[in-house]
Amino acid sequence: MKATIDRDGCIGCGLCSEICPEVFRMDDEGLAEVYTDPVPADAEEAAQEAADNCPTGVITVE
């Protein structure tokens, strides 16, 4: 499983890093980034939850 973020649309709310800190974190610019690739098997459900709850819909998990 792979997660990606369209950083141009990220508003830096931090929800993804709260839901799934194993995959997402906030960078120095205050935007979300994926730092684990591929998504670990034990974090797949949380990564999908983060994508489903992203207020701007910029996270893709496939």
MDTraj code that builds the backbone (N, CA, C; nanometers):
import mdtraj as md
import numpy as np

residues = "MET LYS ALA THR ILE ASP ARG ASP GLY CYS ILE GLY CYS GLY LEU CYS SER GLU ILE CYS PRO GLU VAL PHE ARG MET ASP ASP GLU GLY LEU ALA GLU VAL TYR THR ASP PRO VAL PRO ALA ASP ALA GLU GLU ALA ALA GLN GLU ALA ALA ASP ASN CYS PRO THR GLY VAL ILE THR VAL GLU".split()
xyz = np.array([
    [0.0844, -0.1178, 0.0000],
    [0.0000, 0.0000, 0.0000],
    [0.0893, 0.1246, 0.0000],
    [0.0456, 0.2238, -0.0767],
    [0.1234, 0.3469, -0.0878],
    [0.0334, 0.4660, -0.0573],
    [0.0851, 0.5621, 0.0168],
    [0.0119, 0.6849, 0.0477],
    [0.0806, 0.8020, -0.0211],
    [-0.0003, 0.8943, -0.0725],
    [0.0520, 1.0166, -0.1323],
    [-0.0325, 1.1345, -0.0869],
    [0.0283, 1.2521, -0.0888],
    [-0.0412, 1.3759, -0.0525],
    [-0.0171, 1.4786, -0.1624],
    [-0.1254, 1.5414, -0.2075],
    [-0.1139, 1.6548, -0.2992],
    [-0.0887, 1.7774, -0.2117],
    [0.0371, 1.8084, -0.1917],
    [0.0745, 1.9137, -0.0973],
    [0.0252, 2.0514, -0.1384],
    [-0.0060, 2.0711, -0.2655],
    [-0.0585, 2.2004, -0.3095],
    [-0.1940, 2.2295, -0.2463],
    [-0.2688, 2.1242, -0.2130],
    [-0.4006, 2.1423, -0.1541],
    [-0.4033, 2.1261, -0.0037],
    [-0.2914, 2.0874, 0.0558],
    [-0.2842, 2.0657, 0.2008],
    [-0.2994, 2.1985, 0.2741],
    [-0.3859, 2.1981, 0.3779],
    [-0.4058, 2.3190, 0.4581],
    [-0.3324, 2.3124, 0.5912],
    [-0.2603, 2.2022, 0.6144],
    [-0.1799, 2.1902, 0.7357],
    [-0.2599, 2.1721, 0.8628],
    [-0.3749, 2.1069, 0.8545],
    [-0.4592, 2.0896, 0.9739],
    [-0.3993, 1.9895, 1.0721],
    [-0.3191, 1.8965, 1.0235],
    [-0.2528, 1.8000, 1.1112],
    [-0.3349, 1.6776, 1.1460],
    [-0.4555, 1.6665, 1.0927],
    [-0.5421, 1.5539, 1.1247],
    [-0.4789, 1.4209, 1.0843],
    [-0.4168, 1.4153, 0.9687],
    [-0.3578, 1.2895, 0.9226],
    [-0.2471, 1.2418, 1.0153],
    [-0.1643, 1.3339, 1.0624],
    [-0.0556, 1.2935, 1.1517],
    [-0.1072, 1.2556, 1.2899],
    [-0.2243, 1.3066, 1.3274],
    [-0.2858, 1.2653, 1.4535],
    [-0.3460, 1.1255, 1.4405],
    [-0.4099, 1.0985, 1.3276],
    [-0.4747, 0.9692, 1.3056],
    [-0.3736, 0.8586, 1.2778],
    [-0.2714, 0.8893, 1.1996],
    [-0.1751, 0.7869, 1.1575],
    [-0.0320, 0.8407, 1.1600],
    [0.0236, 0.8591, 1.2791],
    [0.1603, 0.9120, 1.2889],
    [0.2673, 0.8165, 1.2364],
    [0.2297, 0.6913, 1.2124],
    [0.3253, 0.5950, 1.1564],
    [0.3572, 0.6254, 1.0106],
    [0.2702, 0.7017, 0.9442],
    [0.2868, 0.7280, 0.8012],
    [0.2993, 0.8777, 0.7703],
    [0.2225, 0.9603, 0.8417],
    [0.2173, 1.1030, 0.8120],
    [0.2798, 1.1862, 0.9232],
    [0.3403, 1.2970, 0.8848],
    [0.3934, 1.3932, 0.9810],
    [0.3854, 1.5313, 0.9183],
    [0.4017, 1.6316, 1.0022],
    [0.4001, 1.7699, 0.9557],
    [0.5449, 1.8131, 0.9333],
    [0.5705, 1.8794, 0.8207],
    [0.7071, 1.9222, 0.7913],
    [0.7350, 2.0617, 0.8464],
    [0.8516, 2.1135, 0.8174],
    [0.8927, 2.2447, 0.8689],
    [0.8079, 2.3592, 0.8144],
    [0.7390, 2.3350, 0.7021],
    [0.6522, 2.4374, 0.6432],
    [0.5097, 2.4291, 0.6969],
    [0.4848, 2.3310, 0.7865],
    [0.3512, 2.3146, 0.8427],
    [0.2564, 2.2366, 0.7545],
    [0.3097, 2.1676, 0.6543],
    [0.2277, 2.0857, 0.5651],
    [0.2542, 1.9384, 0.5921],
    [0.1534, 1.8566, 0.5623],
    [0.1673, 1.7130, 0.5836],
    [0.2588, 1.6515, 0.4803],
    [0.3277, 1.5445, 0.5224],
    [0.4099, 1.4683, 0.4299],
    [0.4028, 1.3208, 0.4667],
    [0.4239, 1.2373, 0.3664],
    [0.4332, 1.0934, 0.3860],
    [0.5800, 1.0637, 0.4108],
    [0.6089, 0.9944, 0.5206],
    [0.7494, 0.9639, 0.5454],
    [0.7757, 0.8145, 0.5572],
    [0.6730, 0.7323, 0.5385],
    [0.6894, 0.5881, 0.5403],
    [0.6312, 0.5311, 0.4121],
    [0.7151, 0.4681, 0.3316],
    [0.6695, 0.4113, 0.2051],
    [0.7398, 0.2775, 0.1846],
    [0.6668, 0.1706, 0.1712],
    [0.5211, 0.1622, 0.1674],
    [0.4609, 0.1730, 0.3075],
    [0.3285, 0.1855, 0.3107],
    [0.2574, 0.1917, 0.4380],
    [0.2721, 0.0559, 0.5068],
    [0.3170, 0.0545, 0.6334],
    [0.3282, -0.0735, 0.7050],
    [0.1917, -0.1415, 0.7158],
    [0.1908, -0.2726, 0.7089],
    [0.0653, -0.3486, 0.7120],
    [-0.0192, -0.3147, 0.8344],
    [0.0449, -0.2933, 0.9486],
    [-0.0321, -0.2650, 1.0710],
    [-0.0835, -0.1211, 1.0767],
    [-0.0475, -0.0381, 0.9792],
    [-0.0948, 0.1008, 0.9755],
    [-0.1872, 0.1280, 0.8572],
    [-0.2179, 0.0264, 0.7781],
    [-0.2996, 0.0468, 0.6586],
    [-0.4382, 0.1014, 0.6909],
    [-0.5024, 0.0476, 0.7933],
    [-0.6367, 0.0928, 0.8296],
    [-0.6343, 0.2387, 0.8754],
    [-0.5354, 0.2746, 0.9564],
    [-0.5240, 0.4132, 1.0039],
    [-0.4907, 0.5081, 0.8892],
    [-0.4078, 0.4648, 0.7962],
    [-0.3736, 0.5489, 0.6813],
    [-0.4973, 0.5763, 0.5970],
    [-0.5798, 0.4734, 0.5764],
    [-0.7027, 0.4916, 0.5003],
    [-0.7993, 0.5833, 0.5755],
    [-0.8048, 0.5693, 0.7075],
    [-0.8894, 0.6575, 0.7885],
    [-0.8443, 0.8025, 0.7755],
    [-0.7141, 0.8244, 0.7751],
    [-0.6609, 0.9597, 0.7575],
    [-0.7020, 1.0162, 0.6219],
    [-0.6930, 0.9341, 0.5192],
    [-0.7333, 0.9785, 0.3847],
    [-0.8822, 1.0101, 0.3811],
    [-0.9632, 0.9230, 0.4409],
    [-1.1082, 0.9415, 0.4402],
    [-1.1512, 1.0670, 0.5160],
    [-1.0722, 1.1065, 0.6166],
    [-1.1089, 1.2203, 0.7006],
    [-1.0378, 1.3500, 0.6650],
    [-0.9518, 1.3477, 0.5650],
    [-0.8800, 1.4685, 0.5234],
    [-0.9826, 1.5723, 0.4752],
    [-0.9845, 1.6904, 0.5372],
    [-1.0877, 1.7900, 0.5007],
    [-1.0748, 1.8429, 0.3579],
    [-0.9572, 1.8310, 0.2987],
    [-0.9418, 1.8792, 0.1613],
    [-0.9304, 1.7651, 0.0606],
    [-0.9305, 1.6405, 0.1082],
    [-0.9272, 1.5245, 0.0190],
    [-0.7998, 1.5104, -0.0616],
    [-0.6871, 1.5521, -0.0058],
    [-0.5618, 1.5474, -0.0821],
    [-0.4774, 1.4230, -0.0571],
    [-0.5253, 1.3330, 0.0299],
    [-0.4507, 1.2107, 0.0598],
    [-0.5091, 1.0962, -0.0202],
    [-0.4211, 1.0206, -0.0848],
    [-0.4601, 0.9011, -0.1582],
    [-0.3846, 0.7830, -0.0992],
    [-0.4574, 0.6767, -0.0718],
    [-0.3963, 0.5522, -0.0245],
    [-0.4418, 0.4421, -0.1190],
    [-0.3447, 0.3752, -0.1817],
    [-0.3789, 0.2668, -0.2754],
    [-0.2809, 0.1540, -0.2665],
])
top = md.Topology()
chain = top.add_chain()
for i, resn in enumerate(residues, 1):
    res = top.add_residue(resn, chain, resSeq=i)
    for name in ("N", "CA", "C"):
        top.add_atom(name, md.element.get_by_symbol(name[0]), res)
traj = md.Trajectory(xyz[None], top)
